[in-house]
Amino acid sequence: MTEPRKPRAHLILDPAFTIGAVDRRLFGGFVEHLGRHVYDGIHEPAHPSAGPDGFRRDVIELVKELGVTTIRYPGGNFVSGYNWEDGVGPVAERPRRLDLAWHSTETNEVGLHEFQGWLDQVGSDLMLAVNLGTRGPKEAMELVEYANVPSGTARTEQRTANGRAEPFGVGMWCLGNEMDGPWQLGHRDAEDYGKLAAMTAKAMRQVDRGLELVVCGSSGREMPTFGEWERVVLEHTYDDVDLISCHAYYEELDGDLASFLASGVDMDAFIEQVVATADHVRALKRTDKRINISFDEWNVWYLTKWKEQESTFTIDEWPVAPRLLEDIYSVADAVTFGGLLISLLNHADRVTSASLAQLVNVIGPIMTEPGGPAWRQTTFFPFSLTSRAAHGDALRVVLDADTTLTSRFGDVPVVAAAATSDGSSVSVFLQNRHTAQATSVTVDVRALGATGTVTAQGIWDRDVYAVNDLSDTERVGPRGNDTVSLADGILTIELPPVSWTTISIATA
């Protein structure tokens, strides 16, 4: 009995055919005051590795290794009930507040000043969200003044008294969070939010004309208002904002691994539909201005499990830093995650900012234990490897591949692929979506003058549900793929089933 033919894929890369420059903000992150993300995550004063500022140095080193560029803060759902003034001034005098988004107590030990100090250590830029749930233009305008105006006002004197004479110089701002969602404090329809966002944007720009502003798009492609929300909001805000947000989370449902691995197909459609809507409004406005996308929440998140386990708290139960949303990620999760990165790269012309949600403990690539270790989850590796390798221009990949069947998306290419080139090297990113078979891949790189050394590494395992956890923090890690070779401008490699791989090629 003959064995079935191994799936095959062929790629052609040419420097003449590019998608767009890879904006470094594509490798952003997200820190929200949620669960153990801030407290007992990045900030644990009693930890042996903590510095005088209370931040864990072992976590700082992992965040630096991860390679995040711009970090969105302080939420998320949290921001829609947050008073930024609570997080400045002497820590001992800051109020404890109820966090209605996650039914917790917010101590406000970490606020704008402390978080900026942490960012300075990890080498990332701040992307600040303003509260448009329970507050509005006045509070947002005052925060811009506090953060960005050099001197000469009561707010700037307050900032100086709080320990920072120089302005924070925050360039990128989010106009609220997920305002289309009924779960959001201050939830509004598109008409009301669009008007509020336009007013707020104008007010903020009266303080600082150089701001880059992100307006809320849909919090998911499955939202009943998706598409219409984007159209209405942009008709109100098009002249006042620069980007519109997308949020998407993916999980394996009912054991359907094949569909889960193909989640990038859904992300592709999401991006392309938002682009189409934005460009429709552009045509209506008869303007040359183009609105791009900030995909400022994306990840694998077992949201169904969270909803099933969501606790019902009583009026006297408001814990500090409870263990919430602490998903433990498998190899299959990491491979799907890598496929989502491929989707982002393949839309580099319109997705110019993205934020992995989130970074530590809360659906994060980094986990910590109070008083104990910090470690890398499986999803850490595709992000860190891609952030390190993806430079220059995203290339338009010509892909001819066999297909694999999924129950959700039908037949999809067995391989997802993206590539970048900066003139001195080429990076190719590959996901094998087949759940059982290896796939043979050839890549024509003759037009790139690729004649140098070739290396390949990635994530795969015989046990696709293997994880890194407290019992074994290094069970899963990057593996070299020695099947890769380059001859006469044709690269060949065999991809294991359920795998994500990055290939680096030196060019002449």
MIGU-783052 format. One record per residue (C-alpha): x, z negated, y negated. Coordinates in steps of 0.2 Angstrom, whole numbers, plus 2048, in hexadecimal, padded with zeros to 3 digits. Layout:
BEGIN
XZY;...
//
This chain:
BEGIN
800800800;8088057EF;8097F97E1;8007FD7D1;80A8067C4;8127FB7B7;80A7FC7A6;814806799;816807787;82081277B;82480F769;82B81A75C;83381374C;83981D73D;83F81572C;835823723;82581B728;82380A722;8147FE71F;81B7F4711;8287E770C;8267D7716;8227CA709;82C7B970E;81C7B070A;8157B771A;81D7A9723;81579B719;80E78B720;80077F71C;80076C71A;7EF763718;7EB750717;7E3750728;7E6745737;7F974173A;7FF750730;806747721;805735726;80E732737;813745736;81E74A728;81E739720;82172972B;82C71C721;82F711730;83671F73A;84971E73E;84C72F737;84272C727;84B72D716;848721707;83972D703;831729713;83273B71A;83873E72B;84974772B;84774E73D;836756738;83F75D728;84C766733;83F76D73F;835774730;84577C729;84878473A;83678A73B;83A79472B;82A791721;82B79870F;81C794705;81178570A;7FF783705;7FA771700;7F0765701;7E276E70A;7D7775712;7C776C713;7D075C70C;7D27646FB;7BF7666F7;7BE7536F5;7CF74F6EE;7D37496DD;7E574E6D9;7E77406CD;7E67346DC;7F773A6E2;8027386D3;8087286CB;80F7186D2;80B7186E5;8067066E5;7F970A6D8;7F17196E1;7DF7176E7;7DA7186F9;7CC7256FB;7C072B708;7C573C70F;7B3743713;7BA75371A;7C274A729;7BA739728;7CA730725;7D2725718;7DE72D70C;7EB721706;7F372D6F9;8047276FD;80A7396FD;8047446EE;80B7526E4;81B74B6DF;8207456F0;81A7556F9;82575F6ED;8347546F1;831758703;82F76B700;84076A6F6;848763706;840770712;84377E706;831785704;8277896F5;8167806F0;8067896F1;7F977D6E9;7E677D6EC;7DA7776DF;7CA76D6E3;7BB7796E0;7AF76F6EB;7AC75F6E1;7B67646D1;7B87736C6;7C277D6B9;7C676D6AE;7CF7646BC;7D87746C2;7DD7786B0;7E47666AE;7EE7676BF;7F67776B9;7FB76F6A9;8027606B2;80B76B6BE;8117796B4;8127766A1;82477069C;82076368F;81675D680;805757686;7FE74868E;7FE74F69F;81075569E;815743698;80B73C6A6;8157476B2;8267426AA;82072F6AB;81D7326BE;82F7386C1;83074A6BD;8347516AC;8367636B2;82676C6B7;8227706C9;8207826C4;8137866D2;8107996D2;80379B6E0;7F27926DF;7E27926EB;7D17926E2;7C97856EE;7C8786701;7BB78E70D;7AD78E700;7A279970B;7A278B719;79377F719;79F77171F;7A877270F;7A5765701;79D76F6F3;79977E6FE;79178C6F3;78B79D6F6;7967AC6F1;78D7AF6E0;79079D6DB;7A179B6E2;7A67AC6DA;7A17A66C9;7AA7966CB;7BA79D6D1;7BA7AA6C3;7B779C6B6;7C57916BE;7D17A06BF;7CF7A46AC;7D17916A8;7E17906B2;7E879F6AB;7E5799699;7F278C69D;7FE7976A7;7FC7AA6A7;8097AC6B5;7FE7A46C3;7FB7AE6D3;7E97A96D9;7E17AA6EA;7CE7AA6EA;7C57A46FA;7C07B2706;7B67AE716;7BC7A0721;7B97AB730;7B47BC735;7A67B573F;79E7AD730;78C7B572C;7917B871A;7A17C171F;7A47D1715;7967CE709;79F7BE703;7AF7C76FF;7A57D56F6;79B7C96EB;7AA7BD6E7;7B67CB6E3;7A97D36D7;7AA7C36CD;7BC7C06CF;7C57D06D1;7CD7D06C0;7D27BE6C1;7DA7BC6D2;7E87C46DC;7E47C16EE;7D57BC6F9;7D77B1708;7D47B371A;7D37A5727;7D37A873A;7D579D749;7D67A375B;7D479A76C;7D279E77F;7C079D783;7B979B795;7C979F79D;7C97B1795;7DC7B2793;7DC7C5791;7D17C5782;7DA7B677B;7EB7BF77C;7E37CE772;7DD7C3764;7E87CD758;7DB7DB75A;7CE7D0751;7DB7CB744;7DF7DE741;7CC7E173E;7CA7D2733;7D87D7727;7D37EA727;7C17E5723;7C67D9715;7D17E770E;7C37F470F;7B87E8705;7C57E46F8;7C87F66F5;7B57FA6F4;7B57ED6E6;7C47F56DE;7BB8066DE;7AC7FE6D6;7B77F66C9;7C08076C6;7D07FD6C5;7E28016CB;7E47EE6CF;7E57EB6E2;7E07DA6EA;7EB7D56F9;7E87C8706;7EE7B6708;7EB7B271B;7ED7A0716;7E6798726;7EA7A0737;7EF798748;7E979575A;7DD787759;7D2780767;7C377E75A;7B677D768;7BF76E770;7C076675F;7AD76875C;7A976176D;7B475276A;7B074F758;7AC73D755;79D73574C;7A4728741;79A71973A;79A714728;7A870772B;7B4713735;7C071C729;7D171C732;7E172072A;7EA72F732;7E0730743;7E673C750;7DC74C74C;7DD75E752;7ED75B75B;7ED76A767;7FB76C773;80077E775;804788784;80F797788;7FF7A2787;7FB79A776;80C79F770;80A7B1776;7FA7B376D;8017AB75E;80F7B775E;8027C575F;7FA7BF74F;80B7BF746;80C7D274C;7FB7D5744;8017CD733;8117D8733;8077E7737;7FD7E4727;80C7DF71C;8067EC70E;7F67E170B;7FA7D0713;8077CA707;8057B770A;8007AD71A;80079B71E;801794730;7F4786731;7FB77A734;80D773736;80F76273D;80375974A;7F3761744;7F277274E;80577374A;81477B751;81D76A74F;81775A757;81D748753;81B73775B;81B727750;82C71F751;83072C75E;83673F75F;83174E756;83075E761;82C771760;81C777768;81C788770;815790761;82478B757;82F79875F;8267A875B;8247A3749;83679D747;83D7AD74F;8327B9745;8357B0735;8487B2738;8477C473E;83A7CD734;8427D3724;8417E3719;8337EF71C;8267EE72A;8277FE733;818808738;81980874B;813817755;80D810765;807819775;80380C782;7F9809792;7E97FE78F;7E37ED797;7D17E8798;7CA7D978F;7B87D378F;7B77D177C;7C17E0775;7BF7EC783;7CF7F6787;7DE7F177C;7F07F777C;7F97ED788;8077EB77B;8057E5769;8147EA75F;81C7E874D;82D7EC746;8377E9736;8477F072F;8527EB721;85F7F9722;86C7EF72C;8617EA73B;8507ED743;8457E074B;8377E4757;8297D875C;8207DB76C;8127D2775;80D7D6787;7FB7D3789;7FA7D679B;7F67C67A5;7FE7CB7B5;80A7DA7B3;81A7DD7AB;81A7EC79F;8287F979C;82B7FD78A;83680A782;83980B770;84081B767;84B814759;856824757;84F827745;856816741;868819746;86780A752;87780A75B;87D7F875A;87A7E8765;8697E476B;8627D3770;8517CE776;8497BD777;8377B6779;82B7AB781;8247AC792;8227A17A2;81C7A27B4;8107947AE;80779C79F;80078B79C;81078279B;81277778B;81E76C782;81875A780;81E74977E;822748791;82D757790;83075D77E;83B76C784;832773793;82F78478A;83B78D77E;84179F77A;8497A9788;8557B7788;84F7C8790;85D7D1798;8537E079D;8557E778B;8617F6789;86580477C;86B815780;86A825776;85E81D769;852818777;84F805779;8487FF78A;8417EE78F;8367E679C;82A7DA795;8247CC7A1;8117C97A2;80A7BE794;8197BF789;81F7C1777;8307C8773;83A7CC764;8487D9765;8577DA758;8607EA757;86F7ED74C;86F7FE743;87D80973D;
//
